Amino acid sequence: MGSHVGQFVEISWIAIEASERAANIPESTRQLPLVARVKGIALERGEMGQEIEVLTLAGRRIRGRLTSVAPRHSHGFGEPQPELLRIGSELRRELEG
């Protein structure tokens, strides 16, 4: 599956080669390149793994390899914490007297 011009996509590129990594980071990290990822609007058509240019929502033009078309937000806030679920009503009771 590829991208079309104007489609929201994610690209990646090697920002720092492994040989250029800082000496003060863990050895296991230093052995790998630093890969950057960014989402934006495709300025050209491309297939997965192909290099394309995107326009980020901040207005930057960046080139990288197409990794995702219509990427989803995959972050979360974890499981609900019982203590935090109760604190709002407990605080409200205390403030209301």
Backbone as a chain_set.jsonl record, in Angstrom:
{"seq": "MGSHVGQFVEISWIAIEASERAANIPESTRQLPLVARVKGIALERGEMGQEIEVLTLAGRRIRGRLTSVAPRHSHGFGEPQPELLRIGSELRRELEG", "coords": {"N": [[0.851, -1.19, 0.0], [0.6, 2.166, -0.832], [1.23, 5.736, -0.639], [-0.685, 8.693, -1.381], [-0.529, 11.932, -2.866], [-1.116, 14.497, -0.564], [-2.1, 12.907, 1.44], [-2.213, 11.861, 4.886], [0.651, 10.782, 6.493], [3.359, 8.746, 7.855], [6.845, 9.093, 8.165], [10.256, 7.884, 8.307], [13.724, 8.242, 9.232], [17.299, 7.879, 9.408], [18.654, 9.625, 11.909], [20.988, 9.883, 13.414], [23.846, 8.117, 12.883], [25.01, 4.914, 14.119], [27.759, 4.926, 14.617], [28.191, 7.561, 15.207], [27.051, 8.14, 17.603], [26.751, 9.456, 20.96], [29.298, 9.096, 23.445], [28.597, 8.805, 26.098], [26.258, 7.352, 26.47], [24.349, 4.326, 27.136], [25.973, 1.274, 26.196], [24.476, -0.632, 24.724], [22.588, 0.996, 23.525], [24.191, 2.752, 22.118], [25.111, 1.169, 20.065], [23.208, 1.168, 18.121], [21.582, 2.946, 15.422], [20.122, 6.241, 15.684], [16.836, 6.561, 15.086], [14.611, 8.676, 13.532], [11.205, 9.715, 13.542], [8.396, 11.08, 11.883], [5.224, 12.645, 11.383], [3.135, 13.721, 8.714], [1.884, 15.537, 5.836], [1.796, 13.963, 2.764], [3.827, 14.975, 0.115], [4.377, 13.888, -2.225], [3.76, 10.981, -4.237], [4.19, 7.636, -3.039], [5.584, 4.369, -2.308], [5.521, 1.918, 0.367], [8.441, 2.06, 2.308], [9.773, 3.509, 0.42], [11.505, 6.56, -0.309], [10.087, 9.663, 0.45], [8.796, 13.052, 0.385], [7.47, 15.05, 2.989], [5.132, 17.407, 4.368], [5.155, 18.807, 7.409], [2.866, 19.356, 10.184], [3.788, 21.567, 11.418], [4.847, 22.98, 9.389], [7.302, 22.269, 8.269], [9.408, 20.872, 5.733], [10.272, 17.625, 5.07], [12.303, 14.813, 4.275], [12.026, 11.281, 4.054], [11.776, 7.707, 4.661], [8.806, 6.103, 3.742], [6.71, 4.88, 6.201], [4.182, 4.464, 7.229], [0.751, 4.773, 6.346], [-1.878, 6.946, 6.929], [-1.408, 7.01, 9.84], [-2.007, 5.712, 13.123], [-2.688, 6.956, 16.428], [-0.929, 5.557, 18.961], [-0.395, 5.692, 21.626], [-1.058, 5.543, 25.177], [-2.556, 5.857, 28.464], [-2.259, 3.917, 30.302], [-3.524, 1.515, 32.748], [-6.567, 2.217, 34.6], [-6.209, 3.835, 37.75], [-7.191, 2.934, 40.921], [-6.946, 4.637, 43.178], [-6.796, 7.177, 42.038], [-9.251, 7.349, 40.836], [-10.998, 7.649, 42.95], [-10.209, 10.013, 44.216], [-11.189, 12.488, 43.236], [-13.961, 12.671, 43.974], [-13.662, 12.431, 46.745], [-12.134, 14.717, 47.377], [-13.925, 16.696, 46.574], [-15.992, 16.301, 48.457], [-14.623, 17.036, 50.818], [-14.021, 19.751, 50.312], [-16.538, 20.854, 50.111], [-17.414, 20.649, 52.63]], "CA": [[0.0, 0.0, 0.0], [1.386, 3.38, -0.931], [0.581, 6.989, -0.268], [-1.054, 9.626, -2.431], [-0.268, 13.321, -2.514], [-2.138, 15.054, 0.314], [-2.501, 11.942, 2.46], [-1.48, 11.922, 6.156], [1.563, 9.637, 6.521], [4.511, 8.799, 8.758], [8.116, 8.729, 7.551], [11.365, 7.76, 9.243], [15.06, 8.355, 8.663], [18.355, 7.756, 10.41], [19.085, 10.962, 12.301], [22.381, 9.758, 13.862], [24.388, 6.772, 12.664], [25.529, 4.286, 15.34], [29.153, 5.345, 14.801], [28.212, 8.968, 15.614], [26.335, 8.301, 18.872], [27.54, 9.978, 22.08], [30.016, 8.085, 24.229], [28.059, 8.7, 27.458], [24.995, 6.616, 26.524], [24.599, 2.89, 27.325], [26.577, 0.569, 25.058], [23.429, -1.256, 23.901], [21.964, 2.08, 22.77], [25.226, 3.301, 21.246], [25.322, 0.26, 18.939], [22.101, 1.315, 17.168], [21.373, 4.309, 14.938], [18.948, 6.943, 16.197], [15.863, 6.661, 14.003], [13.604, 9.712, 13.764], [9.925, 9.509, 12.86], [7.557, 12.276, 11.879], [3.981, 12.537, 10.622], [2.854, 14.905, 7.929], [1.113, 15.391, 4.606], [2.653, 13.534, 1.658], [3.939, 15.92, -0.988], [4.565, 13.079, -3.423], [3.268, 9.607, -4.152], [5.266, 6.71, -2.721], [5.274, 3.041, -1.777], [6.148, 1.649, 1.659], [9.886, 1.916, 2.245], [10.324, 4.444, -0.552], [11.723, 7.895, 0.231], [9.171, 10.706, -0.021], [8.847, 14.299, 1.132], [6.22, 15.397, 3.663], [4.994, 18.712, 4.988], [4.659, 18.569, 8.764], [1.844, 20.301, 10.626], [4.515, 22.776, 11.818], [5.283, 23.65, 8.175], [8.627, 21.826, 7.823], [9.47, 19.887, 4.65], [11.239, 16.613, 5.494], [12.355, 13.595, 3.46], [12.277, 10.045, 4.782], [11.157, 6.496, 4.095], [7.406, 5.935, 4.118], [6.524, 3.757, 7.12], [2.774, 4.248, 7.561], [-0.253, 5.623, 5.718], [-2.935, 7.21, 7.911], [-0.952, 6.414, 11.101], [-2.866, 5.843, 14.306], [-2.032, 7.307, 17.682], [-0.901, 4.296, 19.698], [-0.04, 5.883, 23.028], [-2.149, 5.439, 26.133], [-2.225, 6.295, 29.799], [-2.208, 2.759, 31.187], [-4.743, 1.068, 33.427], [-7.098, 3.158, 35.592], [-5.697, 3.648, 39.098], [-8.305, 3.109, 41.864], [-6.729, 5.806, 44.036], [-7.107, 8.393, 41.287], [-10.687, 7.354, 40.555], [-11.697, 8.091, 44.16], [-9.729, 11.267, 44.781], [-12.034, 13.614, 42.847], [-15.159, 12.758, 44.827], [-13.215, 12.669, 48.12], [-11.751, 16.123, 47.48], [-15.148, 17.488, 46.475], [-16.664, 16.215, 49.768], [-13.856, 17.825, 51.783], [-14.139, 21.164, 49.997], [-17.915, 21.284, 50.351], [-17.585, 20.65, 54.072]], "C": [[0.885, 1.237, 0.0], [0.594, 4.595, -0.502], [0.27, 7.8, -1.514], [-0.698, 11.027, -1.955], [-1.435, 13.835, -1.671], [-2.584, 14.13, 1.422], [-1.625, 12.092, 3.71], [-0.662, 10.641, 6.291], [2.595, 9.807, 7.625], [5.737, 8.366, 7.971], [9.16, 8.558, 8.64], [12.669, 7.905, 8.486], [16.073, 8.198, 9.79], [18.89, 9.15, 10.685], [20.554, 10.962, 12.731], [22.805, 8.311, 13.652], [24.958, 6.239, 13.975], [26.948, 4.763, 15.637], [29.279, 6.79, 15.286], [27.535, 9.209, 16.963], [27.271, 8.766, 19.973], [28.141, 8.843, 22.901], [29.382, 7.855, 25.597], [26.684, 8.031, 27.527], [25.298, 5.125, 26.665], [25.09, 2.229, 26.04], [25.512, -0.029, 24.146], [22.703, -0.219, 23.041], [22.941, 2.618, 21.732], [25.458, 2.446, 20.0], [24.264, 0.415, 17.842], [22.014, 2.751, 16.655], [20.14, 4.929, 15.616], [18.011, 7.165, 15.023], [14.805, 7.688, 14.392], [12.349, 9.365, 12.98], [9.13, 10.799, 12.939], [6.32, 11.999, 11.023], [3.756, 13.836, 9.871], [2.043, 14.557, 6.692], [2.076, 15.047, 3.47], [2.627, 14.574, 0.542], [4.182, 15.207, -2.305], [4.049, 11.678, -3.172], [4.438, 8.695, -3.819], [4.746, 5.386, -2.204], [5.982, 2.868, -0.439], [7.646, 1.416, 1.473], [10.562, 2.865, 1.272], [10.491, 5.82, 0.1], [10.758, 8.88, -0.406], [9.385, 11.959, 0.816], [7.478, 14.565, 1.742], [6.289, 16.835, 4.156], [4.395, 18.469, 6.363], [3.599, 19.605, 9.119], [2.47, 21.593, 11.123], [5.084, 23.521, 10.602], [6.669, 23.27, 7.677], [8.49, 20.814, 6.685], [10.597, 18.923, 5.0], [11.146, 15.411, 4.568], [12.659, 12.404, 4.352], [11.58, 8.886, 4.103], [9.742, 6.35, 4.632], [7.249, 4.689, 4.988], [5.06, 3.474, 7.436], [1.9, 5.241, 6.808], [-1.417, 5.73, 6.697], [-2.566, 6.603, 9.267], [-1.905, 6.694, 12.253], [-2.032, 6.346, 15.478], [-2.08, 6.058, 18.551], [-0.54, 4.463, 21.169], [-1.285, 5.759, 23.911], [-1.673, 5.888, 27.504], [-2.238, 5.148, 30.798], [-3.556, 2.426, 31.794], [-5.246, 2.135, 34.4], [-6.57, 2.817, 36.987], [-6.821, 3.926, 40.093], [-8.164, 4.349, 42.738], [-7.122, 7.094, 43.325], [-8.59, 8.479, 40.947], [-11.477, 7.907, 41.741], [-11.372, 9.519, 44.566], [-10.618, 12.46, 44.434], [-13.248, 13.767, 43.746], [-14.775, 13.007, 46.283], [-12.857, 14.137, 48.325], [-12.975, 17.026, 47.436], [-15.897, 17.49, 47.814], [-15.95, 17.083, 50.798], [-14.022, 19.315, 51.546], [-15.541, 21.712, 50.275], [-18.275, 21.243, 51.831], [-18.397, 19.553, 54.563]], "O": [[1.833, 1.318, 0.781], [-0.552, 4.496, -0.063], [0.884, 7.614, -2.565], [-0.582, 11.264, -0.752], [-2.598, 13.633, -2.02], [-3.379, 14.533, 2.272], [-0.441, 12.412, 3.608], [-1.209, 9.542, 6.213], [2.695, 10.864, 8.248], [5.69, 7.401, 7.207], [8.979, 9.028, 9.763], [12.726, 7.72, 7.27], [15.749, 8.363, 10.966], [19.497, 9.781, 9.819], [21.284, 11.914, 12.455], [22.186, 7.391, 14.188], [25.345, 7.018, 14.846], [27.295, 4.982, 16.798], [30.352, 7.202, 15.727], [27.453, 10.349, 17.42], [28.47, 8.492, 19.919], [27.553, 7.769, 23.027], [29.605, 6.808, 26.203], [26.008, 8.135, 28.55], [26.407, 4.699, 26.341], [24.668, 2.587, 24.941], [25.628, 0.057, 22.923], [22.252, -0.537, 21.941], [22.555, 2.905, 20.598], [25.949, 2.948, 18.989], [24.409, -0.146, 16.756], [22.343, 3.683, 17.389], [19.238, 4.218, 16.059], [18.349, 7.873, 14.075], [14.182, 7.583, 15.448], [12.419, 8.793, 11.892], [9.185, 11.518, 13.936], [6.367, 11.222, 10.07], [4.138, 14.912, 10.332], [1.579, 13.429, 6.528], [3.056, 15.757, 3.244], [1.565, 14.995, 0.084], [4.194, 15.828, -3.368], [3.918, 11.246, -2.026], [5.56, 8.943, -4.262], [3.616, 5.289, -1.725], [6.935, 3.588, -0.142], [8.062, 0.667, 0.589], [11.784, 3.014, 1.292], [9.7, 6.197, 0.966], [10.618, 8.936, -1.627], [10.076, 11.926, 1.834], [6.45, 14.339, 1.102], [7.369, 17.398, 4.334], [3.269, 17.986, 6.481], [3.456, 20.615, 8.429], [1.784, 22.609, 11.242], [5.724, 24.562, 10.754], [7.17, 23.895, 6.742], [7.567, 20.0, 6.678], [11.738, 19.339, 5.203], [10.06, 15.032, 4.129], [13.451, 12.503, 5.289], [10.884, 9.057, 3.103], [9.511, 6.46, 5.836], [7.604, 3.585, 4.576], [4.724, 2.37, 7.864], [2.263, 6.407, 6.652], [-1.884, 4.723, 7.229], [-3.311, 5.778, 9.796], [-2.517, 7.758, 12.342], [-0.814, 6.175, 15.504], [-3.163, 5.553, 18.846], [-0.395, 3.471, 21.883], [-2.415, 5.862, 23.434], [-0.511, 6.258, 27.674], [-2.23, 5.377, 32.008], [-4.587, 2.978, 31.409], [-4.446, 2.88, 34.966], [-6.494, 1.646, 37.358], [-7.357, 5.034, 40.115], [-9.149, 5.035, 43.008], [-7.707, 7.993, 43.929], [-9.125, 9.576, 40.787], [-12.507, 8.556, 41.557], [-12.195, 10.174, 45.206], [-10.783, 13.357, 45.26], [-13.536, 14.863, 44.227], [-15.487, 13.72, 46.989], [-13.235, 14.735, 49.333], [-13.055, 18.007, 48.176], [-16.378, 18.532, 48.26], [-16.599, 17.79, 51.569], [-14.152, 20.074, 52.506], [-15.706, 22.879, 50.629], [-19.323, 21.748, 52.235], [-18.619, 19.44, 55.769]]}, "num_chains": 1, "name": "protein.A"}
